[in-house]
Structures are given as structure tokens and as C-alpha cells.
Amino acid sequence: MEQTIKKEPFARYEKKFKALADQKRLEILQLICRHQTVCVGDLSEMINMPQSKLSYHLKILLDAEVIFIESKGTWSYYSFNKNEMNQLLSEELCGLFKSRCIEEK
């Protein structure tokens, strides 16, 4: 008997993994994590990237919910979404891929 694969768990993670599947976005995410909260202007200098190009990458990370944005006046500050990243690295997600075939040696 063939089991039906439930696609909901996979769809939930697809956008997040696509966002993380880029070296520049991973660098940006690491800088945000390291500094806890960082202004887009400072981040642009740290990564040596024009703000227009940086904004493109930040939008993808925001849409994937791996970072937060907070506006203070005319400045935007970005912070790391710890809960979301912990979920991505969770036992729950890893459990979707574990089976007897993988666990057997």
C-alpha cells in the first residue's frame, strides 16, 4: 500500500529554504544575528553592498520570516528571528526525513 505524502509541512518550509539558499543572504543573516539589531545603513557598509541591492535580499529574508524589521523614524532596523530559525533547525523538521532506512546502519 502506497502512503500519501502530506505536502503541507514541505510547503511551509519551501520559502524559508529558498531564502537561505543564497550565500549573500546567509552572510546578511549572520551579520544581523551577530549584532542582534542593525540599521540598514550600517549593514550596507558591513557587507559592502548598495542599499538598493541589500533591500532586495532583506525583503526575501523578511518574507521568509527569518528576520524582523522595526522602523524608528526614517531608519529601518533588522533583527534575527530566533524562534523561526530554531523551528527550521528543529527535531520536528528533521523528523520529516528520518526513516528506518536512514537510521539503519
C-alpha positions as CSV (number, residue, x, y, z in Angstrom):
1,M,0.0,0.0,0.0
2,E,1.4,3.4,-1.0
3,Q,1.3,6.2,1.6
4,T,0.1,9.6,0.6
5,I,2.6,12.3,1.2
6,K,1.2,15.3,3.1
7,K,2.6,18.4,1.3
8,E,1.7,21.0,4.0
9,P,4.8,20.6,6.1
10,F,7.0,20.9,3.0
11,A,5.2,23.9,1.6
12,R,5.7,25.6,5.0
13,Y,9.5,25.3,4.7
14,E,10.0,25.9,1.0
15,K,10.1,29.7,1.1
16,K,12.4,29.7,4.0
17,F,14.9,27.3,2.5
18,K,14.8,29.2,-0.8
19,A,15.6,32.4,1.1
20,L,18.5,30.7,2.9
21,A,19.9,29.1,-0.3
22,D,21.9,32.2,-1.2
23,Q,25.4,32.9,0.1
24,K,24.9,36.7,0.3
25,R,21.6,36.3,2.3
26,L,23.4,33.9,4.7
27,E,26.1,36.5,5.2
28,I,23.5,39.1,5.8
29,L,21.7,36.8,8.3
30,Q,24.9,36.1,10.1
31,L,25.7,39.8,10.5
32,I,22.2,40.5,11.8
33,C,22.5,37.6,14.2
34,R,25.9,38.8,15.4
35,H,24.8,42.4,16.0
36,Q,21.3,41.5,17.3
37,T,19.8,44.7,15.8
38,V,21.3,46.5,12.9
39,C,20.4,49.5,10.9
40,V,20.2,49.1,7.1
41,G,22.8,51.8,6.5
42,D,25.3,50.1,8.9
43,L,24.5,46.7,7.3
44,S,25.1,48.1,3.9
45,E,28.6,49.2,5.0
46,M,29.4,45.9,6.7
47,I,28.6,43.8,3.7
48,N,29.8,46.4,1.2
49,M,26.6,46.3,-0.8
50,P,24.5,49.2,-2.1
51,Q,21.3,49.7,-0.1
52,S,19.1,49.1,-3.1
53,K,20.6,45.6,-3.7
54,L,20.6,44.9,0.1
55,S,16.9,45.8,0.3
56,Y,16.2,43.1,-2.3
57,H,17.9,40.5,-0.1
58,L,16.3,41.8,3.1
59,K,12.8,41.6,1.5
60,I,13.4,37.9,0.7
61,L,14.5,37.2,4.3
62,L,11.6,39.2,5.7
63,D,9.1,37.3,3.5
64,A,10.6,34.0,4.8
65,E,10.1,35.4,8.4
66,V,13.7,34.7,9.4
67,I,14.3,38.3,10.3
68,F,12.2,41.1,11.8
69,I,12.0,44.8,10.8
70,E,11.4,47.7,13.1
71,S,11.1,51.3,11.9
72,K,12.3,54.2,14.0
73,G,11.8,57.5,12.2
74,T,13.3,57.2,8.8
75,W,15.6,54.2,9.7
76,S,14.8,50.6,9.5
77,Y,16.4,48.1,12.0
78,Y,16.6,44.4,11.4
79,S,16.8,41.6,13.9
80,F,17.2,37.9,13.9
81,N,14.0,35.8,14.3
82,K,15.3,33.2,16.8
83,N,12.1,31.3,17.1
84,E,11.8,30.8,13.3
85,M,15.4,29.7,12.9
86,N,15.0,27.3,15.9
87,Q,12.0,25.9,14.1
88,L,14.0,25.4,10.9
89,L,16.6,23.5,12.8
90,S,14.2,21.6,14.9
91,E,13.7,17.9,15.6
92,E,10.2,18.3,14.1
93,L,11.6,19.2,10.7
94,C,14.4,16.6,10.9
95,G,11.8,14.1,11.8
96,L,10.1,14.5,8.5
97,F,13.1,13.0,6.8
98,K,14.0,10.3,9.3
99,S,13.0,6.7,8.5
100,R,14.2,3.3,9.2
101,C,16.2,3.4,6.0
102,I,18.2,6.4,7.2
103,E,18.6,5.3,10.8
104,E,19.7,1.7,9.9
105,K,23.5,1.2,9.6
